[in-house]
Amino acid sequence: MQLDEFSNSLLLLRLEETALGAAVAVAVVMLVLPLRTRHVLRIALRSHVQAIGAMADHAAERLLGEEDQAGGTLRGDARAVDASYQALVATAQPLRRNLFGSLDAEAGQMMRLASASRNYSRNLVADVEAIGLADTETRMQIEQASATLHDSIEVVAGAFTGSRDATYTRSSALFDRAELRLERGFAVAGEGQLAIRDLKLIDGAMAGMAELMGLHITDYDTSGVPGAVRHI
């Protein structure tokens, strides 16, 4: 009405402009927004891993009999893990499927490992409640294993938003030594084996995340010296 013109050429021009705008919108959705969402997802994954790490630290303290320091915090840790996982699920949802409906493989694998670590953490809270005091050597082995797990979880958390030129050291072999002593009765209560196994499962889930990110993976041998580094 403003141009006092209504012709096929004008209609074609409007269709071309609409198509161009739609193409730009599709490009932004496919190329720009996913990059931002992936950055937020990495931050959410880092927060979740840090929550798992805090729980593992406090559970190890409780496992060593330090109830005054750890006993009152485990339930709070469990709530923090649940909250971080729910935030992670909400953040990852846009990346679960791309424009053509297929699953994002890496996001799916990360979410499965995050879900597994959350379940292992819930089991850990329940299993660590009934632990009795262990002998001195067993305590030292648990301390060494939990310190290794702590450092490795920090490596994974840092790799989500920083450099990935790092090494994840598996702590399962160290926990195996402590578990063996618990099986032989070197503790007041035998339920400690369940908590040790939960910590080993958490170690496995964290190692899986490290593998997906291309970190170096190394096993800790029973002599206390890290084994040969292998890149996966």
N, C-alpha and C positions, 0 to 999 in steps of 0.2 A: 504493500500500500504506500510506503514512503517513496519508493522509486517509481511508482505508477507503472510497474512492469510485472508481469507474471507469464513467464515463458518456460519452455522446456530446458533451455540453457541455464536459466536461473535455478530451476529445480535440480538439475544435474550438479550445479555448483554446490548447492546446499547438501546434497547427498555425499559429495566428495569431502566436504568439510566435516560432516558427521562421521564418515568412515575414518578420516584422518584422526579425529579426536578419539574415536574408539581404539584405534591402533596405538595411539600414545598411551592411553589408559592401560591397555593390555601390557604394553612394554614396561610401564612403571610397576604394575602388579607383579610381573614375572621377574624383573631384573633389579628393581630398586627396593621395593618393600621387603622381599625375602632376605636381602642382605642385612637390613636393619633388624628384622625378626631373628635372624640367626645370631646377631650380636647379642640381642637380649636373651636368647636361648642359652648362649654360652655363659652369660652372667648368672642365669637361673641355675644352670648345671653346677657352676662353681659354688653357689650358695648351698645347694643341696649336698654336694660333696663335703663342704665345710661342716654342715650340720651333722653328717654321718661321722666325720672325724671327731667332732666334739663328743658325740655319744660314745664312740669307741674309746676315747681317752678316759672318760669318766667311768665306763664299764670296767676298764682295766684297773683303775684305782679301786673300784669296789671288789674286783676279783682278788686284789692284793690285801683286802681287809680294811681299806681306808674308808670306812662307812661314813664317818663324819664329813669327809670332803665330797664323796660321790653319791651317797645314798639318796640325798634329797634332790639331786639334780637330774637323775636319770629320767624321771617322768617329764620334767621340763624339756629335756633333750628329745624325748619321744614326740612331744607336741611340736617342737621346732622342726624335726625331721618331717612330720606330717605336713606342716605348713609349707615348708620349702618344696615338698613334692607336689602339693596342690598348685603352687605357683608355677612350678615347672611344667605341669600338665597343661595349664592354661596358656603358657607361653608357647609350648610346642605344638599346640593344636593347629595353627595355621600352616605348619610345615609338614604335618602328617600326610597331606595329599597335595600334589601339585596341580597345575591347571588342567592336566589331562587325566586326573583321577588315580594315578599310580602312587604308591607309597614312597616317601622319601626314606631310602634304606638306612642311611646313617642316622637320621633322627630317630627312626624306629628302633634301631639297635641300642642307641643311647638311652632311650626311654625304657626299654626292657631291662637294661642294666640298672638304671635308676630305681625302677620298681622292685627289682630283686634286692638291691641294697637296702631299700626301705623295709622290706619284709624281714630280711636278716636282722636289721636293727631292732625291729619289734620283738623278734624272738630273743635277741640278746638281752633286752630289758627284763623279760620274763625269766630267762635262764640264769642270769647273774644274781638274782635276788637271794638264792639259797646257798651261796658259796661260803665255805669255811676257810679258815686260814691255812695256807700252805707252808711247807718248810722253806728254809732260807734259799736253797738252791732252786727250788721251783719258782719262788718269787723272783729271783734274779732272771730266770729264763723268761718269765712272763713280762718283766720290765723291759728286757731287751727286745722281745718280739713286739710289744706294744709301741715301743719307741720307734722301731723300724716301720711299723704300720702308720704311725703318726707322720713320720717324715715322708713316706710314700704318698699318703693322701694329700699332703701339702703340695707335692709335686704335681699331682693330677689337678688339684684346684688351681694352681698357678698356670698350668698349661692351657686352661680354657680361655684365658684372656691375655696370656703372655707368651714367652718363648716355649717352643716344644722341643728344644734341644736339651732334654733332660732324661733321667733314668728313673724308672720305677723299680724298686727293690721288693720282691715278694717276701713276705714274712711268714708264710705258711710253714716252712721247714722249721722255723724257730718255735712257732706255736706247737708243732708236732712233738718237739722234745718235752715241752711242759705238759702236753696232754698225756704223753707216755708215763711221766712221773705220777700224774694224777691217777692213771689207770692202775699203777702199782701201789697206790695207797699213800702217797706222800702228801696228804692233805687231810684236814679234819672232815671234809665232806667231799663226796665223789661227784656231786653235780657239776663241778667245775668243768668237766669234759664238754658239756653242752655249750657253755659260754665260749670255750676255746674254739669249738667247731663253728660257732656263729661268727667269731672274729676271722676265722680262716675263710669263710664264705664271703664276708665283706671284703677281705683282701682279694679274693678272686674276682669279685664284681669291679673293684677299683682297677685291678690289672686289666680287665676287659676294656674299660674306658681308656686306659692308657694305650692299649693296643690299637683301638680305633683312631686315636689321635696320632699314631705313629711314634710314640715315645719308645725309648730303649727299655727293654725288660730284662731284669736280672734276678736270679734266685739267690737267696742267702743260704749258704751251706751250714752244716751243723758245727763247723769249727769256728764260726763267727766271722769268717772272711767272705765277702761277696764273691759270687761265682763269676764266670765269664759273662760279659754283657752281650746280649744278642738283640738285634734289631728286628722287629716284626713289622 
